[in-house]
Amino acid sequence: MNKFQLKIFLKATYEMSLVFLQFFIIILHFLKWDFIPEKQIIPVTPFSYFVGFLIIIIAFIILLVAIKDLGRNLSPFPRPINNSNLVTKGIYRFTRHPMYYSLIFISFGVFITKLSIYYLFLSIILSLIIKFKIALEEQYLKNKFKNYLFYKNEVKY
């Protein structure tokens, strides 16, 4: 394996790792582990539970709208699929990564409903993974679409 092939292999491994870790952390939100203490930071109140649940609902709706707006361009990987288009309409007029941000907000919504250190940890880790995934995806989008930098300057987040 020469240097070029190694570089391609490492980049593909990095991409796959980010996708795997993202889904793994999301799944951990729904699994109950007896050996992990769910120490609460403060007690959950009906208000905190309501606020967390409301955040989850709103973020889930935004996630569904983003999926609809992406259409056939949807992929869990940071690399755009072949024959894809740059989507700048619908919710993508307001934010460049609504699906990623929705996942983060859903995660923080779960944290607010539980107010547990475990869920705070999951939310922070998911946010970091998505931050790295966004950075990689934006490199690909900049290289694939000539008008991506204009779009990035117009739509800040």
CORKA-V249113 format. One record per run of one state. SS is the DSSP state (H for helix, E for strand, C for the rest). FROM is the first residue (numbers start at 0). TO is the last residue. Records with the same first field share a line. If there is no record, write none. Layout:
BEGIN
SS=FROM-TO + FROM-TO
END
This chain:
BEGIN
C=0-1 + 28-38 + 40-44 + 73-88 + 93-96 + 114-114 + 144-146 + 154-156
H=2-27 + 45-72 + 89-92 + 97-113 + 116-143 + 147-153
E=39-39 + 115-115
END
